[in-house]
Amino acid sequence: MGLFNWLGKRGEARILARSASEAYLKHKTQTPELSEAEIAQKLFMQRCSSRNLNKAEQLRFEKFLETEKEVNSLFNLCLAMVHILLNITEADGKAYQTLRKIIEEELTLMGHKIPSV
């Protein structure tokens, strides 16, 4: 991964985390009875079904749904979006770990608790 591409993806992870946090807080204010898992799943489906995904992103979204992985927290929502939009998974090693850490930091700064793995 080239330096500028890597830096861009780091910035994208920050933006993703902030955007997810803002959307989560908005939904939590409007529907306080919903759990974090319910809101995260709702946001995931909204973001992926209403976005103009290119063919590769659409395929990753469909495969993600087939695996039946759960989007049960704001943190998992962000990681799922990194996979779908940036095509970065755990198999990418250090790049994935770097983005994961960035997301953790951003969400923590915005007052969210990160689930233990």
C-alpha positions in Angstrom: 0.0 0.0 0.0 1.5 3.3 -1.0 2.1 6.0 1.5 -0.6 8.4 0.3 -3.1 5.6 0.0 -2.2 4.4 3.6 -2.6 8.0 5.0 -5.9 8.4 3.2 -7.2 5.2 4.7 -6.1 6.3 8.1 -8.1 9.5 7.7 -11.1 7.6 6.3 -11.1 5.5 9.5 -11.2 8.6 11.7 -14.1 10.1 9.6 -15.9 6.7 9.7 -15.7 6.5 13.5 -16.8 10.1 14.0 -19.7 9.8 11.6 -20.8 6.5 13.2 -20.6 8.1 16.6 -22.7 11.1 15.6 -25.3 8.9 13.9 -25.4 6.6 16.9 -25.9 9.5 19.3 -28.7 10.9 17.1 -30.5 7.5 17.0 -30.0 7.0 20.8 -31.6 10.4 21.5 -34.5 9.7 19.2 -35.1 6.1 20.4 -33.5 5.6 23.8 -35.2 2.2 24.2 -33.0 0.7 21.5 -29.8 -1.1 22.6 -26.4 -0.3 21.1 -26.5 -3.6 19.2 -29.9 -2.7 17.7 -28.8 0.8 16.7 -25.5 -0.5 15.3 -27.3 -3.1 13.1 -29.8 -0.5 11.9 -27.0 2.0 11.0 -25.1 -0.7 9.2 -28.0 -1.7 7.0 -28.9 1.9 6.4 -25.4 2.9 5.4 -24.8 0.0 3.1 -28.2 -0.2 1.5 -28.7 3.6 0.9 -25.1 4.3 -0.1 -24.0 4.3 -3.7 -21.7 1.3 -3.3 -19.5 0.4 -6.3 -19.6 -3.2 -7.5 -16.7 -4.4 -5.3 -18.2 -2.8 -2.2 -21.6 -4.3 -3.0 -20.0 -7.7 -3.3 -18.2 -7.3 0.0 -21.5 -6.2 1.6 -23.4 -9.2 0.3 -20.6 -11.6 1.4 -20.6 -10.0 4.9 -24.3 -10.6 5.2 -23.8 -14.2 4.1 -21.3 -14.9 6.8 -23.9 -13.8 9.4 -21.3 -11.8 11.3 -22.9 -9.6 13.9 -22.7 -5.9 13.9 -23.5 -5.6 17.6 -21.6 -2.5 18.7 -20.5 0.8 17.4 -17.0 -0.5 17.2 -18.0 -3.6 15.2 -20.0 -1.3 12.9 -16.9 0.7 12.1 -14.8 -2.4 11.5 -17.5 -3.8 9.2 -17.5 -0.5 7.2 -13.7 -0.6 7.0 -14.0 -4.0 5.5 -16.7 -3.0 3.0 -15.6 0.4 2.0 -11.8 0.2 2.3 -11.4 -3.6 1.7 -9.2 -4.1 4.7 -9.7 -7.1 6.9 -7.8 -8.9 9.7 -5.9 -10.7 6.9 -4.2 -7.4 6.1 -2.3 -7.6 9.4 -0.6 -4.3 10.5 -2.8 -2.1 8.2 -5.9 -3.6 9.9 -4.5 -3.3 13.4 -3.5 0.4 12.7 -7.1 1.2 11.5 -8.6 -0.7 14.4 -6.5 1.3 16.9 -7.5 4.6 15.2 -11.2 3.6 15.5 -10.8 2.6 19.1 -9.1 6.0 19.9 -11.7 8.1 18.1 -14.7 6.3 19.7 -13.1 6.5 23.1 -12.5 10.2 22.6 -16.1 10.6 21.8 -17.1 8.8 25.0 -17.9 5.3 23.8 -16.8 2.1 25.5 -15.0 -0.4 23.3 -16.1 -4.0 23.8 -13.4 -6.4 24.9 -12.5 -9.1 22.3 
